[in-house]
Amino acid sequence: MKTPYLFILTLMLCIFSTYSFAHQLSTSYITLNSEHNNDTNKNLYTGTWQINIADLEHAVPLDLDKNGQISWTEIKAKRSSINNFIKENLNITQSAQICPLKSEGIYQLDNHFNQPYLVIPLQFSCDDNEAITLSYSAFFKTDANHKSIVNINGVSRVFNINEAQQTFSFEQTSYLSTFNQYVYQGVLHIWIGIDHILFLIALLLTCVLKRSDKAWQGISSKKHIIKHTAWIVTAFTLAHSITLTATAMNLVSPNSRWVELGIAISVLFAALNNVWPLILRLGWLTFAFGLLHGMGFASVLGELGLSSDYQLLSILAFNLGVEIGQLSILLIALPILIYVRHYTWYKKWLMPMGSVAIAIVALQWSIERF
């Protein structure tokens, strides 16, 4: 009986840890592009560092009047402190020589996943056609899960506490290195995209059950379970593959706010449908919701940036990574669900309670994203 209880504990920890996650993990974005300066014979790099204002407040106290709100005047008043923060946490070198970093220009505001971000201008110069090394240390002390997505001249890297220093070489990358990089990012995204995981779990909870006499009963045939699950997962995969590709290639341009809201509602509906079943054949509904999730995947790929050399390969590799991550979750969860499907405590307690817990989290997301 250890396996079912371990599954229960894991499921509950996953669900109740989502109040501060989903797509709102601590993330910053650095984007830089270079132009050759004929006068100095150097490359001038200009761009921005976008930082979540809530994250920045932990490092640079911005709420000067302590009223719980951060005004534009307060942000501008702390520019000197913000500049010091930049110099302390962002270091760029080339051939062991420091490339002096400046922040001159106008601050702006942007948003990612309905979170306000401060857009800080950056500028530095380095020698022409040589690799540069970027060292990043912001926010790791306060949040070990923080990451920064850095794109320099179309070359993307993800910085985290374990990969805080990386080198950018601007020679054309190989097919294999590009493929591996974007597959990895796709796998990583599905594992940290808690809303996608909870949607998948909500669907899987009843894939091992059938509705009979107004009650859930375990499906006897494992072959039938696998066939039913394969249909649901295939519908989800096909749908999000279509919209991920179309959105990444700018064939469609959905409003990210409404996409994120739609994803939250899809999780809410899938969870509540387990408790009060309205739709028992979920294939087409899963396909419809999968279209929304694909747009959500594409927004993350857009933040990461496509390879400047192999754009279509980047999209396909990222999509494959998402599928690998999704399959890994399925291979862990489905055997356990098959094992517990005939237990009364699963049908009458764990499945409904787990679904309600997922619905509560999804309701909170829906309110936050509206």
N, C-alpha and C positions, 0 to 999 in steps of 0.2 A: 504493500500500500504506500510505500514511500514515494513512488513515481507520481501518482495523482496529487498527493499533497504538495510535492515540489512544484508541480505544474500550477496548482492553485496559487501558491505563494508567488511564483514568478509572474503569473498573470496579473495578480492584484498589485504587485510592485510596479509593473509596467503601466497599468492603468492610472494609479494614483500619483505616479511621478510625472504625469503629462501636463499638470496644471501650468507649469512654467516652460514647457517645451514646444512641441509641434514644430512649426517653421520659425519659431521665435527664439531659437538658440542664439547665444551671443556670437555675433558675426560682424566683422568689419570688411570693407571693400576698398582695395587700393587699385587704381587704374592709372597707368602711365604710358605715354607715347613719346617717341623721340624725333627730333629734327636735327639735321647736321648744321652746325654753325660754322660757316666758312671763315669768319674772322678769327675764331679761336681754334678751329680745326677739332672741335669737340662735338659730342652729341648732347643736345639740351633736352632733358626729359621733363615734361610737364604733365600734370594730372591732378588727381584728387584722392584724398583718404576719407571715406565715409564711415562715420562712427555713430553707433546708436547712442543717443543723448543719455539714456539711462546708464549705459556702460561708462560713458565719459564722466558722469557725475560721481562715480565711485573713485575715479582717479583725480579729477579736478573738481572740487566743490563749486557748483554753479549756482545753487539756490542761495543767493546772498542774503535775501530778506527772510529766509526760513519759512516761507509760506506754503511750501509743498509744490510750487509750480516754478518752472524755469522760463524766464522771459528772454526775448532776443537781446534786450539791453544787458541782462546779466551775462549772457554768452559773450557778447562783444567786450564786456568789461574784464573778462578773464582770458583775453586773447594771449597775453604774455605768458600766463600759466599754461595755456594749451600749447603754445610754441615750445615751451620747455618740455612738456610731456612728449611732444613729437620727437625732439632731439634725443630724449632719454630712451625712447622705445623703438625708434626706427633708425637703422644704421645701414648705409650703402657703401660698399667698397668695390674697388676694381684694382686687381693686381696688388692687393694689400694696401692700397692707397684709399683714404676716405674721400668720397664724393660729397662735398658739403651740401646739406639739405636746407632748403628755405621754404617758408610758408608765407607767400606774399600774394595779396589779392583779396577778393571779397568772399566772405563766408556765405554759404547758401544752405537751404534745407531741402531734404528729400525724404522719402520713406521707403521702407522695405517691409513687406508683410504687415502693413498698417502700424509700423513703429517709426517714430521720427528720428532722422539721422542728420547729423551735422556734416556738411560737405566742406572739407578743408583743402585749400589749394596747396599743391606740392610742386617743388622745382629743384632740379639738381643737374649738374653736367659731369660727364665722364668722357674718357677717350673713345674714339670711334671704333666700332666693330669688334669690341672686346666684351667678354662675359662680365656681368656684374653680380655681386653677391649681396643679398638683402638679409639683414638680421632683424627679427621682429620679436618684441617682448611685451607688448601691451596686454594688460588685463589677465595674463596667465596667473598672477598671484591671487586674484580675486575670483577667477573662474577658470578652472583647469580644462573645461570643455570649450573655452573660447577658441574661435578660429578666424583667420583672415584670408579672404580670397583675393589674391594678387594677380593682376594681369598687366604685363609689361610687353608692349609691342606685339600683342596677340598671343603671348606665351603665358599660360595660366599655371599657378601653383596654389595649393592650399597650405597655409601655415597653421600649425597647432603647437601645443606645448612640447611635443616630441620632435617636431620638424620646424624649429624656429629660425633656422638659417638655411637658405637655399640659393643656388646659383642659377642665373638665367643666361643661357647661351642663345643667341639669335640666329644661329645657322638653321637651315631648314631641318625640322625634326623628321625622324623616320616614321614610316607607317606603324611599325611595331610599338615604338615609344608612345606615340599619340594614342594608339588603340589601348595600350595598357593603362595609360593615365586616365582616360575617360571611362573605361570599364570600372576602374577603382573608384572613381568619383560617383558613378552610378550606384555601385554597391553601398558605398558610404552613405549616400543620400537616403536610400530606402531604409537603412538601419537607424538613421537619426530622424527620419521623417515620421514622427509618432502618429500623425493623423492618418497617414497611409497604412501604417502597421495596424492601427486600431480598426480601420475599415476592413482590412483583410481578416483580422481576428474575429470581428463581428460576423462576417460571412462564414468563416470556418466553424464557429460555435454550433451552427445548426446543419452543417454539411453532413454530419454523422447521424442526424435525427430526421424523422418524418412525422408529419402531423396526422394523428389518428384519434377520433372521438374527442376532439378539442383538447388534445394533450400531445406533448412531444414523446415519441418513442424511438428507441435506438434502432437504426437500420441494421438488419441481420447480415446482409450481403456486403462484404468488404469491397467486392468488385463494383457493386452499385455505388458505394460511397466514393470510391476513386473516380468512377465515371462522372458522377454528379459534381465532385470537386473540380475535376479537370475542366468541365464545361464552364463553371463559374470563373475559374482562374484564367481560362483561355479568353473568355469574354472581356474580363478586366484588362488582360494583357493586350489584346488586339485593340481595344478602345484607346488605352492610354498611349500605345505606340503610334496610333494615327495622329492624335492631337499633339503629342510631344514633338513629332517630326514636323508637322505643319506649323506649329507655333515657333519652333526653333528656326525654321527656314523663312519666317515672317510671312507665311501664307495666310495666317490669321493672327490678329493682335487683340486678344481678350484683355479686359480690364482685370488686373491682378487682384484687386480688392474683391470683386464679385466671384472670381475663381476660388479664392481662399474661403469665402463665405460658402460657396457651393460645396466645396470639399467638406467643410465642417457639417453642413446639413446632410450630406451623404452618409457620414459616419453616424450622425444622430438617427437618421431614418433606418439604416441597417441594424443598429442596436435595438431600437424600439420595435422593429419588425420581428425580432426574436421573441419579444415579450408579448406583444399584441399583433400576431401575424395578420397582415393585410395581403401580402404577396408571397406565395409559396414558391413560385417559379421565378428565380432571381436572375436568370441569364440575361435577359434584355435590359432589366433595370441596372444590373451590374455593368453592362456595356455602356449605358447612358452615363452612369456616375464615373465610369472609367475615363470617359472623354474629359471630364473636369479634372480628374487626377493627372491626366497627361499634360494638361495645361500647367498644372502646378509643378510637375517635374520639369517642364520646359522653362519655367521662370527661374528655377535653380540653375539649370544649364545656362540660361542667359546671364545670370550673375557670375557664373564661373567663366563664361566666355568660350567661344568656339575656337578651335585651332585655326590659326591664320593660313596654315598650309593645307589642312585636310578637314574642311568643314563638315561634309557629309559623313566622313568616317567618324568624326567626333560625335555626331548625333547618334549614329548607329551603335557606337561603342558604349556611350552613356546609357542608351536604352537597354543594351545587353547587360550592363552592370546592374541596372534596376531589376531586370528579370532574374539575374543570379541571386541578388539579395532577397527578392521576393520568394524564390524557390527555396532558399535556405531556411526561411521562416516556415514555409509550408512543410518542409521535410522534418522539421522539429515538432511542429504543433500537431500535424495530422495524425501521426502514429499514436500520440498520447490521447488525442480526442477519440480515436477508434477504440483504444483500450478502455476508456472510461464511459463510453456512450450508453451502456446498459445499466450503469449505477443510478439508483434513484436520486442520490444526492447531486449528481451531475445534472440530470434532466429537470429536477424540481428546484434546485438551489443554486448550484454554481453557474449554470448557463444563464438563468434569468438575472441573478445578482451581478454577474460579470457584465451582462448586456446593459443593465441599468447603470452600472458604474461608468461604462463607456459612454452611454447616453448623457450622463451628467457632465462629463468632460467635454463632449461634443457640443452640448448646449452652451457651456461657458465660452467655447471657441466661437460659436455662432454669434453670441452677444458681443464679444470683443471685436469681431470682424465686421459687424454690421455698420 
